[in-house]
């Protein structure tokens, strides 16, 4: 699971903007945001760089 959706909401950023910055389709980014698919590690780091957050902020740890 990732926290991309939460970070986008916190920053007031639209998925379409992120898709454009990543050079990926809206559908691909929406899959990440909805946790239907997980980005490769390189993509996760690129998203973190674009959003100016620590990559760890995009990862949701499940310790249950």
N, C-alpha and C positions, 0 to 999 in steps of 0.2 A: 504494500500500500504506500502511496505517496501523498504529500500534502500540497501538491501544485495548486489545486483548486483553492485551498485556504489562503495560500500566499498571494495568488492572483486577486482574490477578494479583498485581502488586507491592503493591498497596494492599489486597488481600483483599476486593475489592468484587465483588458479583454483578451479572450483566447485568440481572437483574430490577429491582434497585435503581436502576441507571442508567436503565433504560427508564422507571421511575416518575418519577424526577427530571426527565427530558427531556420527559415527556408523550408518549412514543412507545411503540409496541407492542414486546413482547419480540422478535418476528420481525424488526422493523426494526433494532433494536440488535444482534441476533445477526448480521444481514447485515453490519453495520459491523465487528463483532468478527471475523467469519470472512473479512473482506475480499472478500465477494461483491458488495458495493456500498460506495461511499464516501459519507460524509456531505457535505452541502453545507457550504461554508465557515462559514456562520453557525452551523450545528449543531456543527461541529468546535470552534469557539470556545466554544460553550455547554458541550460535553462537557469541555473543558479547564477552564472555570470551575468546573463541578461537581466535577471530580476534583482541583481545586487544583493544576494543573500548567500549564506553559507550553504553548501550542498546538504549538510546535515539537516538544515531547516526544511528541506523538501522531502525528507524521509520520515515516515511514521513508524516508530518501533512498537511492536506488539509483544509485550512481555508477559502476557497472560498465559 
